[in-house]
Amino acid sequence: MTLPRGLYDQLVTDSLARRLAQLSDADAVLEALSSADAAPLLADLIAQSLSRVLEDAHGDPTQHAAGQLALVNALLVDLRARLPRDHDRIEPSLPAPARRLRAVHARGSTVPVSPQTGLAQPWLFTAAKSSPSLLHELRTEAATCDQLDILVSFITVAGVRRLIDVLQSA
């Protein structure tokens, strides 16, 4: 399969290198990775590859999460073993069953509510009916945060009025 002409910004994997070698009527522009660029690009490649592998893991559906956890723990053990010294920035392993911390709150108090969009992943807010309301999400998150930083490219007086209670509570 030939590569379409155009701009690219991706790592050259073995499969891409084979496709580049087959180019007969086009030239490719390649550049070496700088040490500053290498870590995030390589980490993204590993994350994408591992995500696909974990999604494709076969076996008993009731044991699917346990199998995924075992694979991730084996990778962490192998990674730590390959480092020249004990590296404290790599988790030694994840305990079974796999779990996610969602909140910490005072005993007897109401469990804090998470925003629909979550906390860890970026989210593009639109005016679509299926998209969560930005104001609702800000109110939900501001109710439990210890710091509030907002960066906006534009805002109206009406927008500030709608947010004033959120800003004052923070």
PyMOL CGO cylinders between C-alpha atoms (Angstrom):
from pymol import cmd
from pymol.cgo import CYLINDER

trace = [
    CYLINDER, 0.00, 0.00, 0.00, 1.40, 3.36, -1.00, 0.3, 1, 1, 1, 1, 1, 1,
    CYLINDER, 1.40, 3.36, -1.00, 1.58, 6.34, 1.30, 0.3, 1, 1, 1, 1, 1, 1,
    CYLINDER, 1.58, 6.34, 1.30, -0.53, 9.34, 0.34, 0.3, 1, 1, 1, 1, 1, 1,
    CYLINDER, -0.53, 9.34, 0.34, 1.44, 12.52, -0.29, 0.3, 1, 1, 1, 1, 1, 1,
    CYLINDER, 1.44, 12.52, -0.29, 1.13, 15.10, 2.46, 0.3, 1, 1, 1, 1, 1, 1,
    CYLINDER, 1.13, 15.10, 2.46, 2.41, 16.10, 5.88, 0.3, 1, 1, 1, 1, 1, 1,
    CYLINDER, 2.41, 16.10, 5.88, 3.06, 13.57, 8.60, 0.3, 1, 1, 1, 1, 1, 1,
    CYLINDER, 3.06, 13.57, 8.60, 4.08, 13.72, 12.23, 0.3, 1, 1, 1, 1, 1, 1,
    CYLINDER, 4.08, 13.72, 12.23, 4.47, 10.14, 13.36, 0.3, 1, 1, 1, 1, 1, 1,
    CYLINDER, 4.47, 10.14, 13.36, 7.14, 7.78, 14.52, 0.3, 1, 1, 1, 1, 1, 1,
    CYLINDER, 7.14, 7.78, 14.52, 8.71, 5.52, 11.92, 0.3, 1, 1, 1, 1, 1, 1,
    CYLINDER, 8.71, 5.52, 11.92, 7.76, 2.01, 13.01, 0.3, 1, 1, 1, 1, 1, 1,
    CYLINDER, 7.76, 2.01, 13.01, 8.97, -1.16, 11.26, 0.3, 1, 1, 1, 1, 1, 1,
    CYLINDER, 8.97, -1.16, 11.26, 5.78, -1.35, 9.18, 0.3, 1, 1, 1, 1, 1, 1,
    CYLINDER, 5.78, -1.35, 9.18, 6.04, 2.33, 8.18, 0.3, 1, 1, 1, 1, 1, 1,
    CYLINDER, 6.04, 2.33, 8.18, 9.74, 1.89, 7.32, 0.3, 1, 1, 1, 1, 1, 1,
    CYLINDER, 9.74, 1.89, 7.32, 8.80, -0.96, 4.95, 0.3, 1, 1, 1, 1, 1, 1,
    CYLINDER, 8.80, -0.96, 4.95, 6.19, 1.25, 3.28, 0.3, 1, 1, 1, 1, 1, 1,
    CYLINDER, 6.19, 1.25, 3.28, 8.71, 4.09, 2.97, 0.3, 1, 1, 1, 1, 1, 1,
    CYLINDER, 8.71, 4.09, 2.97, 11.22, 1.73, 1.37, 0.3, 1, 1, 1, 1, 1, 1,
    CYLINDER, 11.22, 1.73, 1.37, 8.66, 0.91, -1.32, 0.3, 1, 1, 1, 1, 1, 1,
    CYLINDER, 8.66, 0.91, -1.32, 8.25, 4.54, -2.40, 0.3, 1, 1, 1, 1, 1, 1,
    CYLINDER, 8.25, 4.54, -2.40, 9.37, 4.79, -6.01, 0.3, 1, 1, 1, 1, 1, 1,
    CYLINDER, 9.37, 4.79, -6.01, 7.95, 8.11, -7.17, 0.3, 1, 1, 1, 1, 1, 1,
    CYLINDER, 7.95, 8.11, -7.17, 8.14, 10.19, -3.97, 0.3, 1, 1, 1, 1, 1, 1,
    CYLINDER, 8.14, 10.19, -3.97, 10.66, 11.26, -1.36, 0.3, 1, 1, 1, 1, 1, 1,
    CYLINDER, 10.66, 11.26, -1.36, 10.14, 11.20, 2.40, 0.3, 1, 1, 1, 1, 1, 1,
    CYLINDER, 10.14, 11.20, 2.40, 11.46, 13.78, 4.82, 0.3, 1, 1, 1, 1, 1, 1,
    CYLINDER, 11.46, 13.78, 4.82, 12.76, 12.09, 7.97, 0.3, 1, 1, 1, 1, 1, 1,
    CYLINDER, 12.76, 12.09, 7.97, 14.37, 13.61, 11.04, 0.3, 1, 1, 1, 1, 1, 1,
    CYLINDER, 14.37, 13.61, 11.04, 16.07, 12.10, 14.05, 0.3, 1, 1, 1, 1, 1, 1,
    CYLINDER, 16.07, 12.10, 14.05, 14.24, 12.41, 17.34, 0.3, 1, 1, 1, 1, 1, 1,
    CYLINDER, 14.24, 12.41, 17.34, 15.75, 14.84, 19.78, 0.3, 1, 1, 1, 1, 1, 1,
    CYLINDER, 15.75, 14.84, 19.78, 16.05, 13.70, 23.38, 0.3, 1, 1, 1, 1, 1, 1,
    CYLINDER, 16.05, 13.70, 23.38, 13.41, 16.29, 24.31, 0.3, 1, 1, 1, 1, 1, 1,
    CYLINDER, 13.41, 16.29, 24.31, 10.92, 14.91, 21.77, 0.3, 1, 1, 1, 1, 1, 1,
    CYLINDER, 10.92, 14.91, 21.77, 11.62, 11.21, 22.22, 0.3, 1, 1, 1, 1, 1, 1,
    CYLINDER, 11.62, 11.21, 22.22, 10.03, 10.47, 25.61, 0.3, 1, 1, 1, 1, 1, 1,
    CYLINDER, 10.03, 10.47, 25.61, 6.51, 11.79, 24.94, 0.3, 1, 1, 1, 1, 1, 1,
    CYLINDER, 6.51, 11.79, 24.94, 6.37, 10.40, 21.39, 0.3, 1, 1, 1, 1, 1, 1,
    CYLINDER, 6.37, 10.40, 21.39, 7.60, 6.96, 22.44, 0.3, 1, 1, 1, 1, 1, 1,
    CYLINDER, 7.60, 6.96, 22.44, 5.26, 6.94, 25.45, 0.3, 1, 1, 1, 1, 1, 1,
    CYLINDER, 5.26, 6.94, 25.45, 2.31, 7.79, 23.16, 0.3, 1, 1, 1, 1, 1, 1,
    CYLINDER, 2.31, 7.79, 23.16, 3.27, 4.93, 20.84, 0.3, 1, 1, 1, 1, 1, 1,
    CYLINDER, 3.27, 4.93, 20.84, 3.45, 2.49, 23.77, 0.3, 1, 1, 1, 1, 1, 1,
    CYLINDER, 3.45, 2.49, 23.77, 0.12, 3.74, 25.15, 0.3, 1, 1, 1, 1, 1, 1,
    CYLINDER, 0.12, 3.74, 25.15, -1.63, 3.32, 21.80, 0.3, 1, 1, 1, 1, 1, 1,
    CYLINDER, -1.63, 3.32, 21.80, -0.14, -0.12, 21.20, 0.3, 1, 1, 1, 1, 1, 1,
    CYLINDER, -0.14, -0.12, 21.20, -0.85, -1.34, 24.72, 0.3, 1, 1, 1, 1, 1, 1,
    CYLINDER, -0.85, -1.34, 24.72, -4.41, -0.04, 24.56, 0.3, 1, 1, 1, 1, 1, 1,
    CYLINDER, -4.41, -0.04, 24.56, -5.05, -2.04, 21.37, 0.3, 1, 1, 1, 1, 1, 1,
    CYLINDER, -5.05, -2.04, 21.37, -3.48, -5.17, 22.88, 0.3, 1, 1, 1, 1, 1, 1,
    CYLINDER, -3.48, -5.17, 22.88, -5.52, -4.87, 26.06, 0.3, 1, 1, 1, 1, 1, 1,
    CYLINDER, -5.52, -4.87, 26.06, -8.75, -4.31, 24.11, 0.3, 1, 1, 1, 1, 1, 1,
    CYLINDER, -8.75, -4.31, 24.11, -8.02, -7.38, 21.96, 0.3, 1, 1, 1, 1, 1, 1,
    CYLINDER, -8.02, -7.38, 21.96, -7.14, -9.66, 24.88, 0.3, 1, 1, 1, 1, 1, 1,
    CYLINDER, -7.14, -9.66, 24.88, -9.15, -12.85, 24.53, 0.3, 1, 1, 1, 1, 1, 1,
    CYLINDER, -9.15, -12.85, 24.53, -10.37, -15.27, 27.09, 0.3, 1, 1, 1, 1, 1, 1,
    CYLINDER, -10.37, -15.27, 27.09, -13.21, -15.68, 29.54, 0.3, 1, 1, 1, 1, 1, 1,
    CYLINDER, -13.21, -15.68, 29.54, -15.11, -12.34, 29.67, 0.3, 1, 1, 1, 1, 1, 1,
    CYLINDER, -15.11, -12.34, 29.67, -15.41, -12.60, 33.45, 0.3, 1, 1, 1, 1, 1, 1,
    CYLINDER, -15.41, -12.60, 33.45, -11.61, -12.82, 33.68, 0.3, 1, 1, 1, 1, 1, 1,
    CYLINDER, -11.61, -12.82, 33.68, -10.89, -10.18, 31.01, 0.3, 1, 1, 1, 1, 1, 1,
    CYLINDER, -10.89, -10.18, 31.01, -9.92, -7.43, 33.51, 0.3, 1, 1, 1, 1, 1, 1,
    CYLINDER, -9.92, -7.43, 33.51, -7.78, -9.88, 35.50, 0.3, 1, 1, 1, 1, 1, 1,
    CYLINDER, -7.78, -9.88, 35.50, -5.92, -10.89, 32.33, 0.3, 1, 1, 1, 1, 1, 1,
    CYLINDER, -5.92, -10.89, 32.33, -5.35, -7.27, 31.38, 0.3, 1, 1, 1, 1, 1, 1,
    CYLINDER, -5.35, -7.27, 31.38, -4.04, -6.53, 34.87, 0.3, 1, 1, 1, 1, 1, 1,
    CYLINDER, -4.04, -6.53, 34.87, -1.68, -9.52, 34.73, 0.3, 1, 1, 1, 1, 1, 1,
    CYLINDER, -1.68, -9.52, 34.73, -0.29, -8.33, 31.40, 0.3, 1, 1, 1, 1, 1, 1,
    CYLINDER, -0.29, -8.33, 31.40, 0.26, -4.77, 32.68, 0.3, 1, 1, 1, 1, 1, 1,
    CYLINDER, 0.26, -4.77, 32.68, 1.93, -6.06, 35.86, 0.3, 1, 1, 1, 1, 1, 1,
    CYLINDER, 1.93, -6.06, 35.86, 4.24, -8.30, 33.80, 0.3, 1, 1, 1, 1, 1, 1,
    CYLINDER, 4.24, -8.30, 33.80, 5.22, -5.29, 31.68, 0.3, 1, 1, 1, 1, 1, 1,
    CYLINDER, 5.22, -5.29, 31.68, 5.94, -3.20, 34.78, 0.3, 1, 1, 1, 1, 1, 1,
    CYLINDER, 5.94, -3.20, 34.78, 8.09, -5.95, 36.29, 0.3, 1, 1, 1, 1, 1, 1,
    CYLINDER, 8.09, -5.95, 36.29, 10.00, -6.34, 33.01, 0.3, 1, 1, 1, 1, 1, 1,
    CYLINDER, 10.00, -6.34, 33.01, 10.48, -2.58, 32.69, 0.3, 1, 1, 1, 1, 1, 1,
    CYLINDER, 10.48, -2.58, 32.69, 11.85, -2.27, 36.23, 0.3, 1, 1, 1, 1, 1, 1,
    CYLINDER, 11.85, -2.27, 36.23, 14.20, -5.23, 35.60, 0.3, 1, 1, 1, 1, 1, 1,
    CYLINDER, 14.20, -5.23, 35.60, 15.62, -3.54, 32.48, 0.3, 1, 1, 1, 1, 1, 1,
    CYLINDER, 15.62, -3.54, 32.48, 16.54, -0.32, 34.30, 0.3, 1, 1, 1, 1, 1, 1,
    CYLINDER, 16.54, -0.32, 34.30, 20.10, 0.05, 35.60, 0.3, 1, 1, 1, 1, 1, 1,
    CYLINDER, 20.10, 0.05, 35.60, 18.84, 0.90, 39.10, 0.3, 1, 1, 1, 1, 1, 1,
    CYLINDER, 18.84, 0.90, 39.10, 15.63, 0.68, 41.07, 0.3, 1, 1, 1, 1, 1, 1,
    CYLINDER, 15.63, 0.68, 41.07, 13.47, 3.35, 39.51, 0.3, 1, 1, 1, 1, 1, 1,
    CYLINDER, 13.47, 3.35, 39.51, 10.98, 4.75, 42.02, 0.3, 1, 1, 1, 1, 1, 1,
    CYLINDER, 10.98, 4.75, 42.02, 8.89, 6.50, 39.34, 0.3, 1, 1, 1, 1, 1, 1,
    CYLINDER, 8.89, 6.50, 39.34, 7.61, 3.17, 38.01, 0.3, 1, 1, 1, 1, 1, 1,
    CYLINDER, 7.61, 3.17, 38.01, 4.86, 1.50, 39.97, 0.3, 1, 1, 1, 1, 1, 1,
    CYLINDER, 4.86, 1.50, 39.97, 6.00, -1.96, 41.10, 0.3, 1, 1, 1, 1, 1, 1,
    CYLINDER, 6.00, -1.96, 41.10, 2.59, -3.47, 40.28, 0.3, 1, 1, 1, 1, 1, 1,
    CYLINDER, 2.59, -3.47, 40.28, -1.14, -2.93, 40.50, 0.3, 1, 1, 1, 1, 1, 1,
    CYLINDER, -1.14, -2.93, 40.50, -3.11, -4.91, 43.09, 0.3, 1, 1, 1, 1, 1, 1,
    CYLINDER, -3.11, -4.91, 43.09, -5.93, -7.21, 42.00, 0.3, 1, 1, 1, 1, 1, 1,
    CYLINDER, -5.93, -7.21, 42.00, -8.70, -6.58, 41.28, 0.3, 1, 1, 1, 1, 1, 1,
    CYLINDER, -8.70, -6.58, 41.28, -8.01, -3.53, 39.11, 0.3, 1, 1, 1, 1, 1, 1,
    CYLINDER, -8.01, -3.53, 39.11, -9.70, -0.49, 40.67, 0.3, 1, 1, 1, 1, 1, 1,
    CYLINDER, -9.70, -0.49, 40.67, -9.84, 3.28, 40.19, 0.3, 1, 1, 1, 1, 1, 1,
    CYLINDER, -9.84, 3.28, 40.19, -9.94, 5.83, 43.01, 0.3, 1, 1, 1, 1, 1, 1,
    CYLINDER, -9.94, 5.83, 43.01, -12.91, 8.13, 42.40, 0.3, 1, 1, 1, 1, 1, 1,
    CYLINDER, -12.91, 8.13, 42.40, -13.08, 10.21, 45.61, 0.3, 1, 1, 1, 1, 1, 1,
    CYLINDER, -13.08, 10.21, 45.61, -11.90, 10.61, 49.19, 0.3, 1, 1, 1, 1, 1, 1,
    CYLINDER, -11.90, 10.61, 49.19, -14.35, 12.22, 51.60, 0.3, 1, 1, 1, 1, 1, 1,
    CYLINDER, -14.35, 12.22, 51.60, -15.02, 12.53, 55.32, 0.3, 1, 1, 1, 1, 1, 1,
    CYLINDER, -15.02, 12.53, 55.32, -16.79, 9.56, 56.90, 0.3, 1, 1, 1, 1, 1, 1,
    CYLINDER, -16.79, 9.56, 56.90, -20.50, 10.14, 57.10, 0.3, 1, 1, 1, 1, 1, 1,
    CYLINDER, -20.50, 10.14, 57.10, -20.44, 12.92, 54.52, 0.3, 1, 1, 1, 1, 1, 1,
    CYLINDER, -20.44, 12.92, 54.52, -22.00, 12.84, 51.09, 0.3, 1, 1, 1, 1, 1, 1,
    CYLINDER, -22.00, 12.84, 51.09, -19.91, 11.21, 48.39, 0.3, 1, 1, 1, 1, 1, 1,
    CYLINDER, -19.91, 11.21, 48.39, -18.73, 13.95, 46.00, 0.3, 1, 1, 1, 1, 1, 1,
    CYLINDER, -18.73, 13.95, 46.00, -20.17, 13.82, 42.49, 0.3, 1, 1, 1, 1, 1, 1,
    CYLINDER, -20.17, 13.82, 42.49, -17.74, 13.59, 39.56, 0.3, 1, 1, 1, 1, 1, 1,
    CYLINDER, -17.74, 13.59, 39.56, -18.27, 15.66, 36.43, 0.3, 1, 1, 1, 1, 1, 1,
    CYLINDER, -18.27, 15.66, 36.43, -19.77, 13.70, 33.52, 0.3, 1, 1, 1, 1, 1, 1,
    CYLINDER, -19.77, 13.70, 33.52, -16.66, 14.42, 31.47, 0.3, 1, 1, 1, 1, 1, 1,
    CYLINDER, -16.66, 14.42, 31.47, -14.32, 13.03, 34.12, 0.3, 1, 1, 1, 1, 1, 1,
    CYLINDER, -14.32, 13.03, 34.12, -11.18, 14.61, 35.49, 0.3, 1, 1, 1, 1, 1, 1,
    CYLINDER, -11.18, 14.61, 35.49, -8.26, 13.01, 33.66, 0.3, 1, 1, 1, 1, 1, 1,
    CYLINDER, -8.26, 13.01, 33.66, -9.06, 13.44, 29.98, 0.3, 1, 1, 1, 1, 1, 1,
    CYLINDER, -9.06, 13.44, 29.98, -9.46, 16.68, 28.01, 0.3, 1, 1, 1, 1, 1, 1,
    CYLINDER, -9.46, 16.68, 28.01, -12.96, 17.46, 26.78, 0.3, 1, 1, 1, 1, 1, 1,
    CYLINDER, -12.96, 17.46, 26.78, -14.21, 19.77, 24.05, 0.3, 1, 1, 1, 1, 1, 1,
    CYLINDER, -14.21, 19.77, 24.05, -17.45, 21.44, 25.08, 0.3, 1, 1, 1, 1, 1, 1,
    CYLINDER, -17.45, 21.44, 25.08, -19.91, 22.19, 22.31, 0.3, 1, 1, 1, 1, 1, 1,
    CYLINDER, -19.91, 22.19, 22.31, -23.49, 23.41, 22.27, 0.3, 1, 1, 1, 1, 1, 1,
    CYLINDER, -23.49, 23.41, 22.27, -24.71, 20.00, 21.07, 0.3, 1, 1, 1, 1, 1, 1,
    CYLINDER, -24.71, 20.00, 21.07, -27.67, 18.56, 22.96, 0.3, 1, 1, 1, 1, 1, 1,
    CYLINDER, -27.67, 18.56, 22.96, -25.69, 15.37, 23.63, 0.3, 1, 1, 1, 1, 1, 1,
    CYLINDER, -25.69, 15.37, 23.63, -22.76, 17.31, 25.11, 0.3, 1, 1, 1, 1, 1, 1,
    CYLINDER, -22.76, 17.31, 25.11, -22.68, 18.09, 28.85, 0.3, 1, 1, 1, 1, 1, 1,
    CYLINDER, -22.68, 18.09, 28.85, -23.21, 21.70, 29.85, 0.3, 1, 1, 1, 1, 1, 1,
    CYLINDER, -23.21, 21.70, 29.85, -19.98, 23.58, 30.57, 0.3, 1, 1, 1, 1, 1, 1,
    CYLINDER, -19.98, 23.58, 30.57, -21.66, 25.49, 33.40, 0.3, 1, 1, 1, 1, 1, 1,
    CYLINDER, -21.66, 25.49, 33.40, -22.92, 22.29, 35.02, 0.3, 1, 1, 1, 1, 1, 1,
    CYLINDER, -22.92, 22.29, 35.02, -19.50, 20.64, 34.72, 0.3, 1, 1, 1, 1, 1, 1,
    CYLINDER, -19.50, 20.64, 34.72, -17.75, 23.69, 36.21, 0.3, 1, 1, 1, 1, 1, 1,
    CYLINDER, -17.75, 23.69, 36.21, -20.19, 23.77, 39.13, 0.3, 1, 1, 1, 1, 1, 1,
    CYLINDER, -20.19, 23.77, 39.13, -19.76, 20.04, 39.76, 0.3, 1, 1, 1, 1, 1, 1,
    CYLINDER, -19.76, 20.04, 39.76, -15.98, 20.15, 39.68, 0.3, 1, 1, 1, 1, 1, 1,
    CYLINDER, -15.98, 20.15, 39.68, -15.64, 23.44, 41.59, 0.3, 1, 1, 1, 1, 1, 1,
    CYLINDER, -15.64, 23.44, 41.59, -17.72, 22.01, 44.45, 0.3, 1, 1, 1, 1, 1, 1,
    CYLINDER, -17.72, 22.01, 44.45, -14.91, 19.60, 45.38, 0.3, 1, 1, 1, 1, 1, 1,
    CYLINDER, -14.91, 19.60, 45.38, -11.71, 21.23, 44.14, 0.3, 1, 1, 1, 1, 1, 1,
    CYLINDER, -11.71, 21.23, 44.14, -9.02, 22.83, 46.27, 0.3, 1, 1, 1, 1, 1, 1,
    CYLINDER, -9.02, 22.83, 46.27, -7.90, 25.17, 43.49, 0.3, 1, 1, 1, 1, 1, 1,
    CYLINDER, -7.90, 25.17, 43.49, -9.61, 26.56, 40.41, 0.3, 1, 1, 1, 1, 1, 1,
    CYLINDER, -9.61, 26.56, 40.41, -7.72, 27.77, 37.35, 0.3, 1, 1, 1, 1, 1, 1,
    CYLINDER, -7.72, 27.77, 37.35, -9.69, 28.90, 34.32, 0.3, 1, 1, 1, 1, 1, 1,
    CYLINDER, -9.69, 28.90, 34.32, -8.25, 29.88, 30.98, 0.3, 1, 1, 1, 1, 1, 1,
    CYLINDER, -8.25, 29.88, 30.98, -10.74, 31.30, 28.49, 0.3, 1, 1, 1, 1, 1, 1,
    CYLINDER, -10.74, 31.30, 28.49, -10.17, 32.74, 25.06, 0.3, 1, 1, 1, 1, 1, 1,
    CYLINDER, -10.17, 32.74, 25.06, -13.25, 34.92, 25.25, 0.3, 1, 1, 1, 1, 1, 1,
    CYLINDER, -13.25, 34.92, 25.25, -16.06, 35.56, 27.70, 0.3, 1, 1, 1, 1, 1, 1,
    CYLINDER, -16.06, 35.56, 27.70, -19.07, 37.81, 27.87, 0.3, 1, 1, 1, 1, 1, 1,
    CYLINDER, -19.07, 37.81, 27.87, -20.56, 39.70, 30.80, 0.3, 1, 1, 1, 1, 1, 1,
    CYLINDER, -20.56, 39.70, 30.80, -23.50, 37.30, 30.70, 0.3, 1, 1, 1, 1, 1, 1,
    CYLINDER, -23.50, 37.30, 30.70, -21.05, 34.41, 30.91, 0.3, 1, 1, 1, 1, 1, 1,
    CYLINDER, -21.05, 34.41, 30.91, -19.38, 35.89, 34.00, 0.3, 1, 1, 1, 1, 1, 1,
    CYLINDER, -19.38, 35.89, 34.00, -22.79, 36.42, 35.62, 0.3, 1, 1, 1, 1, 1, 1,
    CYLINDER, -22.79, 36.42, 35.62, -23.59, 32.75, 35.13, 0.3, 1, 1, 1, 1, 1, 1,
    CYLINDER, -23.59, 32.75, 35.13, -20.23, 31.78, 36.67, 0.3, 1, 1, 1, 1, 1, 1,
    CYLINDER, -20.23, 31.78, 36.67, -20.11, 34.30, 39.51, 0.3, 1, 1, 1, 1, 1, 1,
    CYLINDER, -20.11, 34.30, 39.51, -21.46, 31.85, 42.10, 0.3, 1, 1, 1, 1, 1, 1,
    CYLINDER, -21.46, 31.85, 42.10, -18.91, 29.22, 41.05, 0.3, 1, 1, 1, 1, 1, 1,
    CYLINDER, -18.91, 29.22, 41.05, -16.07, 31.74, 41.24, 0.3, 1, 1, 1, 1, 1, 1,
    CYLINDER, -16.07, 31.74, 41.24, -17.19, 33.11, 44.61, 0.3, 1, 1, 1, 1, 1, 1,
    CYLINDER, -17.19, 33.11, 44.61, -17.51, 29.65, 46.15, 0.3, 1, 1, 1, 1, 1, 1,
    CYLINDER, -17.51, 29.65, 46.15, -14.04, 28.76, 44.95, 0.3, 1, 1, 1, 1, 1, 1,
]
cmd.load_cgo(trace, "trace")
